[in-house]
Amino acid sequence: MSSNEPPIAGSDPRRWWGLVVIALAQLMVVLDATIVNIALPSAQRELGMTDAHRQWVITAYSLAFGGLLLLGGRIADRVGRKRTFTLGLVGFAVASALGGAAHSQGTLYAARALQGVFAAVLAPSALSLLTTTFTDLRERGKAFGIYGAIAGGGAAIGLITGGLLTEYLDWRWCLYVNVPIALVALVGAVWLLRDHRPPPADRPSLDLPGVVLGCGGLVAVVYACSEAEPHGWSSPLVLGLLCGGVVLLAAFALWQTRARSPLLPPRVIGDRSRGGAITTMALAVVGMFGMFLFMTYYMQVVLGYSPLRTGLAFLPLTGAIVLASTQVSARLMTRLPPRLLMVPGALLAAAGLFLLTFLTAEPAYASHVLPSEILVGFGMGLIFMPVVNVATSGVAPRDSGVASATVNTAQQVGGSIGTALLNTIATSVAVEAGVVHGFAVAMAWGAGIMLLAAVVAGVLVNARAPQRMAAPAAAHDYDPHRMRVV
């Protein structure tokens, strides 16, 4: 390992406190993808949003987040992970304050997008700091267990927090709450986290053409999905956006093979298991994010739950994710190949989503929603940890930021495209057959996509259980085939 690389942090007595800081920042980023879900009905009424456009409060954040994550990862590799981590915290706090003060839907959309921009800087820095801080296999398993619980459970925690804030304060506090969280994390980061700026030879340049092509393609595809409801899938606008998005993404893929310092180096995703894990993540979150959106409206609009009761109703989902991540995945990751956790997890989650296809307008929390939450939560808890481990292990230090960013990109892009697509399906069906039937049809699609995630994990992820220290390789020792025993 280069002398300019940070020392092995296993001997740093402050590393577990550093994990607390990293976890706090990651929790803020993840819960903000869903904390406004509970507040959305209130914000929609106050700001006059239409049903077709309400999903942009969710999608503006996840799309900016997912579209710029690779750039954020490359910035972390270039200027240092701690620097980008602290920059992301400050910017996220400012954007949250602007969103809380919004008095028009356009301002709220813009603030949510700005939150996504700074989350794209913050998240890859957090995950790469985690992977470089915990290099001992056993400690890394514990750290990833906590991270996996936050990555999955943070979304559900956001729903509960959103319910509390919306009911007892105001929906705007779902955004304001990030300010004190970010400040606490900032103080902890300055005091506890260690990182060194890479030497000039290892600093990648920024691939701005790649940013334009990749982000532009993602925006076009997601916008097409959201506009299909009011205009129809065969409209020139929707077809033009879809075709344009596909062309831009194809151009992005081609450019990455030719760029001097690509935004997403082919060597990072070229490994079969790593590519399969990233694809599994993207597919799995489609149904989960759709479930959050639709069950929020089902409980508040159809069942008449208060925001707080709605948030608490998601508590079993949080508990199931935390239990599966920390007590099952963390214990089995060194004993079983990753796909033997990922495939059963995806099948359990698919079964939970399929159960929601039988929803009616009658109260069905105990009979349908609760068992669905337990199945989906336990399944996602089994998926998150092995996905993160496979996707971030065995990469050269110069690529640790972009590898971490790729995992988050898969999660956010899957969430943004999935939310837009499933919302369009649900609202289109609801016009003819009612709101609840629209939710049920959308969840059937979500279950099918989750089954596809199980197939991808089973076919592509062939990595073995880790048998030795999972420290990142030195740049000059990097071998993607030798290092893929994760």
C-alpha positions, 0 to 999 in steps of 0.5 A: 500500500502506498505511503500516501494511503491511509494506514490500516485503521483496525488499530485506531481506537476511534474507528467505532466512533467514526462508524457512528458518524458515518452511520449518522450521515448515511441514515440522513441520506437514506431516510430523506428518500422516504421521510417526505412520503408521510408528509407528501399528502399534506405538502400536496394539499398545501402546494397544490400538486397534482397526483401525476406530479406528486412523485417528483418530490421523491423522484427529484431527490433520488434522480439527482442523487443517482445521476450524480453519484458516480461524479461524487465518487470520482470527486472523493477519489480525487480530493479525498474522502473526508473533504467530500464527506464534510462538503456534502454534510454542509450542502445537504443541510443548506438544501434541506433548510431551503426545502423546508421554507418552500412556498411553491411546488417548483421551489420544493422540487428544486430544493429536493434536487439540490439535496440529491446533488449533495447526497451524491457527494456525501454517500460515496464518501461515507461508504468508501470511508467505511471500507477503508476504515474496517479492513479486518474481515470480522470487524468489517462484517459487523460494520457492514451489518450496521450499514446494511441495516441503515441502508434498508431500515433508514427508509422505514425510519424515515416514514416513522420520523415523517409521521411524528414531525408531520402530526406534531409539528408540520410537514416542513420539519421533515426537511428542517430536521436534517440541519441539526443532524448534519451539524452533529455529523459534521463535528464528529467527522472533523474530530474522528474521521481520518483520510489522506488526499491521494498522491497526484499520480492516483488522482483521476480527472473528472469525466464531464462528458460522461456526467452529461451523457449519463445524467442526461440519459437517466433524467430522460428515462425517468421523466418519460416514465412520469409523463406516461400517465397524463400523455400515454406510453405511445405519445410522441413526448414519451417515446421521444424521451425514452428513445433519447434516454436510451441513446444517451445511455448507450453513448455513455457506455461507449464513451466509458470505454474510450475516456482517459479517466472514465466516470465509471471505469469498465474495470469496476463493473467488469467483474461478473459478481460485482455487476450482478450485485449492482444489478440486483440492488437496482431491481430490488429497490424498485418494489421497496420504494413503490411499497413505501409510496403506495402503502403511505397513501393506502393507509392515510387516504383509504384507511384514514390513518394519521401521519403518525399512525402511518409511520408507526405502521411501518415499524415492523418493516424496519425491525425485520430489516434490522434483524435480518441485516445484523443477526442473519446476514452479518453472521452468515456472510463469512460462511455462505456465498453471497447469492445464497443470501441474496436469492432467498432474500429477493424471493421473500420480498417478492412474496411480500409484494405479491401479497399486496396485490390482494388489497381491497378498500376494506381495512387489511393491515393485519391480514395483508400489510403487516405480513407483507412488511415482515416478508419484504423487510426480512428479504431486503435485510438479506439482500443489502449486506452481501450486495454492498460487500460484493460491490465494494470489495477487491477494488483498487484504492483509486477506485474505492470512491466510484465503486461505492458510488456505483452501489448507491447509484444502483439503489437511487436510480432503481428507486427513482425509475421504479417510483416513476414507473409504478406511480404511472401504472397505479394512477393509470389503472386507478382512473378505470378501476379505483385507487386500491386496484391501481396500487395492487396492479403496481405491486404485482409489477413490483413483485415481478421485478423482485423475482427478476432480481432473484434470477440475476443474483442466482445467475450472475453472482458467483463469488465465494464466501470471504475466507481472508481479510477483505482489505482493498488491494494496493493499486499496483497489486490490483487483479479483479479476478484474484480479488473477487473472493468476497 
